[in-house]
Amino acid sequence: MPHLKWQVACNKLRNSRLFLKLLEAVLKTGNRMNDGTYRGGAQAFKLDTLLKLSDVKGTDGKTTLLHFVVQEIIRSEGIRAVRTARESQSLSSLKTDDFADDFTEESEEHYRRLGLLVVSGLSNELEDVKKAAFIDADLLTSTVSKLSQSLIKNKRFLNAEMKSLDEDSEFNHVLANFVEVVEADISGLLEEEKKIMALVKSTADYFHGNAGKDEGLRLFAIVRDFLRMLDKACKEVRDAGLKRVRITKKEAPSVSSQQSTEIPFISNSCLEFSEAR
């Protein structure tokens, strides 16, 4: 049922540690970029901002702010993955065949690769959110409304037109039972819709602050589109990493693979953030 899919999507979104960490990284990066402006020091932002991360490009014209955010968190995620794997003694379960080379487990490049695998997995983790984004809420509401109107007409027919017939007739009993069952079903649907929409809005409020009437269901579409962008960015970061490793091996094996934490973005590329909720 659509309502159940929305409920699952809300729970997955609110309980995703990695999604929340990405949001924190975006906020931190935005504040660093906007330092010294009225936008600096923000404590929240509209999730629509996520869809603008690929529009802000660095001075090289290629690296986007989303690339930078991904690069910012993959090392810490890699370290976390190694620690978790060691604790469960299942380090071998982390497949890095695509990145196989001479680096030791403790190297920066190794952490980055593992972290990139983790971040790349967010799209699969939030698969239910992507599915929820395709549900037509207006169509669903319209269908329930039409069912309610049809029920009202049937009740009127039963209470008016059928009065002239024998109340003990089989047809009368069948129609009365049908109306009773459908009325209970529709009441249940309306109640379920009310509860789920409240959950959706509270989830939107959790991320947006005081979300507007239509912000709730837009949340799923925003996350779906962002995950598409994230998948693309992760692939590009991965490809750039492989290229960097090949160049490093050929030209300067001693050069560190650790990335700079400076933000190479033009100063007027500010993102819209908001104050504390």
N, C-alpha and C positions, 0 to 999 in steps of 0.2 A: 504494500500500500504506500502511496506517496507520502502520507503523513509519517509513517514509520521511517521512511528514507530520510526525511527532514530531521527527525529526532536523532537518528544515528549520525547524520552529518554534523549536527550541532555538537554532539558529544565528542566526536572525533576531532573536531576543530578546536574545541576548548581544552581538550586533554593532550593536544599534540605539543610535546616539549620542543621539538625541532622547529615547528611553525612559530611558536612564541619566541624562540631564540632568534629566528630570522627577523621577526618584527623588532626585537630589541637592537639587533645589529643595524637595521635600517634607521631606527630612531637615533642611535648613537652616531652613525655616519652623517645623517642629516644635520644633527646639532653641530658636528665638527665643521661641516661645510658652511653652516649658517652662523658660525661663531662671530659675535660682534654685530649681528643684525637683530632686528626685532623678532626674527624667527628662532634665534638661538635659545637653548635651554628648554625646548619643548619637552613635554612628558607624554604626549600622545599624538597620533595622526590618523587621518581618515585612511581606510584601507585602499581607497581609490589611488592613493599615492603609490602603491606597489606597482600599478600599471604604468607609472611614469618613469620607473627606474631605468628602463632601457632607452629612454629618450635623452637622458642626461649623459653626454659623452665626454670623455677625457680629451686632453690636448692632442692626443694622437689620432682622434677621430674614430677610433675603433672600440676602445675599452669603455664600457658603460658603467653606470653606478651599480647596476645589478651584478656585473662581473666583480666589481670591487667588494661588494657585500659578501658574495660567495667566497671570495678569497680570504676575507676577514675571518670567517668562521670555520673553514674546513680544517685548519690546523688543530684548533681546540676540539673539534668533533673527532678528528683522527686520534688524538691523544685519549679522548674518552673511550673510543671504540677499542683501542689497544688495552686500556685498563680493564674495561668490561670483559673483553675476551680472555685476558689473563686470569681474571677472577673466576671465570667459568671454564677455564682451561680448554677453550675452543678457538684459539687464535687461527688454527688452520681452516676454520669455517669461513673466514673472511677471504673471499676470492679476489685476488688482485692480478690475475693472469694477464690482463690487458696492460698491466704496468710493470711486468717482470723486468728486473735489471739488477745491477750490482749493489743497490743501496741497502744499508743495514736497517733493521727494524726501528732503531732509535732515530734515524735520520729525519730531517725536516720534510724531505720529499715523500718519505713513507707515510708520515702523519697526514700530509696533504692529500695523498691518494686515498687513504682510508676515509678521511673526512669527506672527500668529494663523493665517494660511494654512498656515504650516509646521507649527505644532502640530496644527492640524486634520487634517493629512495623516498623522499617526501611525497612525490607525486603518487606513488603506489600507496603510501600510508593514508593519504587523503582521497583515495579513489571514491569513497562514498560521498564526499563533498562534491566531487566533479559530477557524479551521477545526479545528485540533488539539484544541481544547477540547470539540468535539462527538463525538470518538471515544470509544466505550465500551470502556475498558480492560479492565473485568471480563469483558465479552462476548468480547473478543478472546482473553484468556487462557483463558477457558473453552472456546472453540472449539479452540484449539491443544491443550488438555488432552484434549478428547474425541477429536480426531484421533489423539493418541498412544495413547489407550486402545483405539481401534479398530484401530490398527496392531498392538498387542500381541495382540489377539484373532485377527487374521488370521495372524500369525506362528505362534501356537499351533495354529491350524487346519492351517496348511501343514505344520508339523513333526509333528503328531500324526495327524490324520484322513487327510491325503494320503499318509502313509507306506504305507498299505495299497494305494494305487494305483500304477500304473506310473510311476516317476519320470521316464520319458522321454515321458510323454503330453503332448499339446499344452496341455491345461488346466493341468497342473502347471507347465509352463514359463511360461504366461501369468500365473498367480497369483504365481509366484516373482519374475518380473520386476516385476510390479505392486508387490509388497511391498517390493522393493529400491528402486524409484524413490520410493515414498511415504516410506519410511524416511529416505532422503536429504533429501527435501523438508522433512519434519518436523524433522529434525535442524538443517537450515539455518534454519528458522523459529525454533526454540528458541534457537539461537545469536544470531540477529539480534535477537530479543526481549531477550535478556540484555544485549547491547551497547547497544541503544537505551534500555533502562530505566536502565542505568548513566549514559548521557548525560543523560537526563532528570533523574536525581537530582543529578548534578553541576551541572546548570544551576540546579536548585532551591537547592542548597547555595551557589551563586555569589550568589544574591539573598537567600536566607533565613539563611545561616549553616549550621548543622548541621540540615538539614531532616529531618523524620521520614519514616517509610516511605511514607505516603500523600501527603506534601506535594508530591512531584514532579509528578504529573499534575494536582493541584489548581492548580498554578502557571498553567497555560493558562487555566483557568476564571476565575481571579482577574484575569488580564490582560484577558481578553475582557470581563468585567463592568466593569472599570475603563475600558476604551476606550469603552464605551457611555456611561459617566458623563462621560468627557472630551469626547466629541462634543457632548453636551448642554450642558456648561459652556462650550465654545468658541462654540456658537451663541448662548448667553445673553450672553457677553462681547462678541461681535460686535454683537448687537442693542443692548446698552447703549452701545457705542461710537458706533454710528450715531445713537442718541438724544442722546448727549452732544454730538456734533458739531453736530447741528441746533440744540440749545439754545444752544451756544456762539456759533454764527453769528448767532442772533437777538438774544441778550441781551448777550453780552460777548465779542466777537471777540478781545479781547486776552488772555483768560484762557488760561493754559497748559493743554494737554491731558495733561500728564504726571501719572501717577497717584502717589498717596502710597505710600511704602514702609512705612508703619506698619501694623501688623496689628490691625484693628478687631474683635478677638474677645474674648469674655469670658474672664477669667483662668482659670476652672476647666475650660475645654474643652481638656484635655490629651490628647495622643495617646500611645499606647503605643509607645515606642521601646526599643531594646536597646543594650547596650554593645558595644564592638568585638568582631568575630568573632575 
